[in-house]
Structures are given as C-alpha cells and as structure tokens.
Amino acid sequence: MKDSPKLDATSRHEPAPTIIQALLPVLTLISLLSFSVYLFGEDASYGPNQIALLIGSAAAAAVGWRNGIGWQQIENAIISGISISLKPILILLCVGLLIGSWIMGGTVPTMIYYSLLILDPSVFYFAACLICALIALSIGSSWTVAGTVGIALIGAAAGLGLSPAITAGAIISGAYFGDKMSPLSETTNLAPAVAGTDLFSHIGHMTWTAVPSIVIALLIYGLIGLNIESSASADNLAITMNLLTENFRISPLMLLPVFVLLWMANRKLPPIPTILTGAMIAVALALLFQRQAILNLPGDSPNLFLALARGVWETFFNGFVLQSGNVTLDDLMSRGGMSSMLNTVWLILCAMVFGATMERVGLLQRLVDYALSFVHNTGSLIATTIVTCIGANLITSDQYIAIVLPGRMYKLEFQSRNLDVKNLSRTLEDSGTITSPLVPWNTCGAYMSGTLGVATLAYLPFCFFNMICPLIAVIYGFLNFKIAPALDEDQHFATDSFERGSTDANL
C-alpha cells in the first residue's frame, strides 16, 4: 500500500523536518502539561490542558510554516483530523444522556443496591476488575462496560466508603483486558489486520502477556482489599441502601435497559442507536415507576404532564439531580446529561488539532524514523514499538492511529528480522490499545474520566493491568521469551493482501 500523501512531505518538495524541529512541539506540550498539573492538579483537564495542546499545535504549525507549508494546508489537515473524532464525540454525548436517564429510571440505583448486597468490601476491587473483564470479553467493548457496569460499581464504592480512584482503576483494568482478548473488539480485529496475521493467532499470542498481567493486577486488588476497615464500610452500607430505597423504586425490572444494551452490543449493532435505545427504555421505566423522583427535580410546572416532560428533558441535557439530604448520595446521583460531556469534547477537539498538525507537518513521521535508528535487536525493536505506540497515543490522541501508524512503520522491520508478524500485532495491542485510557486528552482517557467521574491522573496509578502489560511485553522481548519466528510464507501472503487495501477498509 502506498503511503498516504499527507505523510509524504518530500513528494510536495517540502524540506524534511529535523529531529530538533520534531521535538520542539512535543517538548513544548510536555512542559506546559507538567506546569498545568503543577498549578491545577486533578483539575488540569478542565481547561488548562486544552490550552497547552493548542499552544503545542501553534508550535508545530510554526515549524510547518518555517518549512514552507501554508496555513491553508495545515487548516485542512486540522479539519480532517477533527472529523475522525466526530464519532467518539457523538458517542460521548449519547453516554451523557444515557447516564442521566439510567439514574432517573432507577437502573443505576438498582445496580448499586444489588452490588452492595453481594459485594463484600474486602473483595470489592478484585470483584470489580473480574466482573468488568468477563463482560468486556463477552461483548468486546471497554467503553460499553465503563458506561454501564462501571457507573454502578463507582456508585457501590461510594456507598461502601471505598476509593473511587482505585475502583475506576479496577474497572478500566478489567474492561481493557476483556476488550483486548475478545474477538468482537474493534482493536482486537484491527491490530492483526494491520500486521498481516489472523485474528485467532493474534489472540492466542496475546494470552502470554495479557493473562499474567491481569493475574498480577487481580492479586494487587485483592491485597488492597485486605486493608479495608469493614466496620466503617458496614455503616456506610446501611445508610446508602436505606437512602436508595427511599428515593427510588428498586426492582430487577429496572435492570432491563442494561440487558437490552448488552444484548445489542453483543450483536455488534451501531453504538449510537444502541445507547439511545437503552436510554429510551430507562425513560419509559422512569415514567412508570420513578415518577416521584422526576417530580422532585428542581423547577415548577403547572401540571403533572409538564412536570414529567420538563424533568425528562432537563435530565437529557443537564443530568439528573437528587436532593435526598445526604451529600454523598446526592453527589453520586446528580450526574449525566449531554452538557456533562462538553469539557471532554473540548479536550478531544484540542488534542485532535495537535495530532493533525504534527502529522501534516511531517513531525510524527520524523520521530518514528528517529526511533528506528535505535533498533539493534528484538528487545529494542519491541521496546521501540511500544514507546512509539504510547507516543502516538500522547500526540494523536486516538488509539486507532496508535495502532495503525506504528503498525505500518514497523512491519517491514519485523519481517526483515524473521519475526512472525503476530509479534507485531501483540505489541500494538500491548501498548497502543492498553495505554490509551491513561492519557487525559486521548479519546479513551477523556471518555473514561467523563463517564466514571474520576480524573485520569487520579485513577492512572491504579490501572495495574494497563501499566504492567507493556512492561511484560518489553521483558519478553529482551529475554526472547515467547517471541515467535516467521515459520512460512503464509504471513507474507497475508501481508501482501493487506497491502492491497485491507487497511483502507478498516479505516
């Protein structure tokens, strides 16, 4: 497959950027982001990081201007880059609507209530990770798991007086393990397609890095649970369960939107109609069984019909608001609405501006070429691929680009070293997919933070699976452990087929 015109600067007679020029915007961004975190802490994602990304974009555009690339060309690239993020943005807005409607309809309160009944505080983090892993494995979507079961587990953690940051880390660890190992996952299909291997060889090869990583993560969550004070959790448990039954009707029927949404996701139906269907079922349940919760929402209306219509409408755009008198529960249940995702949308847009500018000016390609100069053996090749994928997540803010771009760049290098390309596909997932929720301005990091209500930098230290898996992949590379050699010409046939256009179909 020929390189995309936008990646080939020399074909336009533009001078190739130097490594210093390529590093200038990156170092500018890193410096500003570090200063942003120092000044604003966990609130850095609510505006300061966006400004840092735009200033970094300006630095990249200045390098492009210095190399003869006009603003109109950069602007066109930015518009094209932003268009890539439109689908995640629409999904984000729909998830905001879903969260509000599921609280109003009693779905989230019911999930929290039953979670509190069956989950002991000492095994809560372990169970949260395992539950999310199993569901993500069955449906192939980490986003769906976080937006449904994840929200309930965050609520249950609050009811037990447990850490929302550790809970979010456990949810993300489990969700990404299941997503990574599921044949239904988009990224699990994309990585072998880019590398030129088959899906099930890819999944089988991933077990050697993913399974040990999730086992270690589960052990850590289990050890953390041993130090939880059970008496304090029991007091919080009783208070939370009483408040839930006082403000919502709790019934297994309220879980209907969850089962419908998971069924539709398992059938690989389009995400936006799936999410909206789950929201509409929750609204129907709210109108039938949770009328008092709707009527208790702020605002005056002259009659019952208008009061219900106003409550549903406002929940859609501004989220549900609970006024139970308990500050903890009110904060937990006053969430959702499309407006709650606007800051996340802002962050994604600014990140895509930076990534698109870096790509159009040729700085991203220059950084990858420079990284290849350090490759001397299998271990350094895998380590360089992992660093490149993480860098692509940081710079382009999109996990799909973090899989496709390094996959294209390093495929020939793996082949020239007589390595089976399933090593490449595994490495792409071990880094490009798994580290995406750890970057605050990446679409995945922004989604997880906005959905779970926990800042990315707060949950990052507790995403044990996401941090351990890339390290294990690097160790395997330097030890030459479970690194498969190229066996025959089958992979070359698959690669040739891929080069003739299967990437374009995936993208």
FENVEN-V8774 format. One record per backbone hydrogen bond with DSSP energy under -0.5 kcal/mol. CO is the residue of the C=O (numbers start at 1). NH is the residue of the N-H. Records with the same first field share a line. If there is no record, write none. Layout:
CO->NH + NH
This chain:
4->7 + 8
5->8
7->9
8->11
9->12 + 14
10->13
18->22
19->23
20->24
21->25
22->26
23->27
24->28
25->29
26->30
27->31
28->32
29->33
30->34
31->35
32->36
33->37
34->38
35->39
36->40
37->41
40->43
41->44
42->45
43->46
44->49
47->51
48->52
49->53
50->54
51->55
52->56
53->57
54->58
55->59
56->60
57->61
58->62
59->63
60->64
61->65
62->66
63->67
64->69
65->68
67->15
68->70
70->74
71->75
72->76
73->77
74->78
75->79
76->80
77->81
78->82
79->83
80->84
81->84 + 85
82->85
83->86
85->89
86->90
87->91
88->92
89->93
90->94
91->95
92->96
93->97
94->98
95->99
96->100 + 337
97->101
98->102
99->103
100->104
101->105
102->107 + 108
103->106
106->110
107->111
108->112
109->113
110->114
111->115
112->116
113->117
114->118
115->119
118->120
120->123
121->124
123->127
124->128
125->129
126->130
127->131
128->132
129->133
130->134
131->135
132->136
133->137
134->138
135->139
136->140
141->145
142->146
143->147
144->148
145->148 + 150
146->151
148->152
149->153
150->154
151->155
152->156
153->157
154->158
155->159
156->160
157->162
158->161
163->167
164->168
165->169
166->170
167->171
168->172
169->173
170->174
171->175
172->176
173->177
174->178
175->179
176->180
177->181
178->182
179->182
182->185
185->189
186->190
187->191
188->192
189->193
190->194
191->195
192->196 + 197
198->202
199->203
200->204
201->205
202->206
203->207
205->208
206->209 + 210
207->211 + 212
209->213
210->214
211->215
212->216
213->217
214->218
215->219
216->220
217->221
218->222
219->223
220->224
221->225
222->226
224->227
225->228
228->230
229->233
230->234
231->235
232->236
233->237
234->238
235->239
236->240
237->241
238->242
239->243
240->244
241->245
242->246
243->247
244->248
248->250
249->251
251->254
252->255
253->256
255->258 + 259
256->260
257->261
258->262
259->263
260->264
261->265
262->266
263->267
264->269
265->268
270->274
271->275
272->276
273->277
274->278
275->279
276->280
277->281
278->282
279->283
280->284
281->285
282->286
283->287
284->288
285->289 + 290
286->290
290->294
291->295
292->296
294->297
303->307
304->308
305->309
306->310
307->311
308->312
309->313
310->314
311->315
312->316
313->317
314->318 + 319
315->319
316->338
317->339
325->327
326->330
327->331
328->332
329->333
330->334
333->335
335->320
337->340
338->341
339->342
341->345
342->346
343->347
344->348
345->349
346->350
347->351
348->352
349->353
350->354
351->355
352->356
353->357
354->358
355->359
356->360
357->361
358->362 + 363 + 364
359->362
362->366
363->367
364->368
365->369
366->370
367->371
368->372
369->373
370->373
371->374
372->375
374->376
377->381
378->382
379->383
380->384
381->385
382->386
383->387
384->388
385->389
386->390
387->391
388->392
389->393
390->394
391->395
392->396 + 397
393->397
397->443
398->402
399->403
400->403 + 404
401->405
403->407
404->408
405->409
406->410
407->411
410->414
411->415
412->416
413->417
414->419
415->418
418->486
420->423 + 424
421->425
422->426
423->427
424->428
425->429
426->430
427->431
428->432 + 433
429->434
431->435
433->436
435->438
436->439 + 445
438->440
439->442
442->446
443->447
444->448
445->449
446->450
447->451
448->452
449->453 + 454
455->458 + 459
456->460
459->462
460->463
462->464
463->467
464->468
465->469
467->471
468->472
469->473
470->474
471->475
472->476
473->477
474->478
475->479
476->480 + 481
482->484
484->420
489->493
490->494
491->495
492->496
493->497
494->498
495->499
496->500
497->502
498->501 + 502 + 503
501->505
502->506
503->507
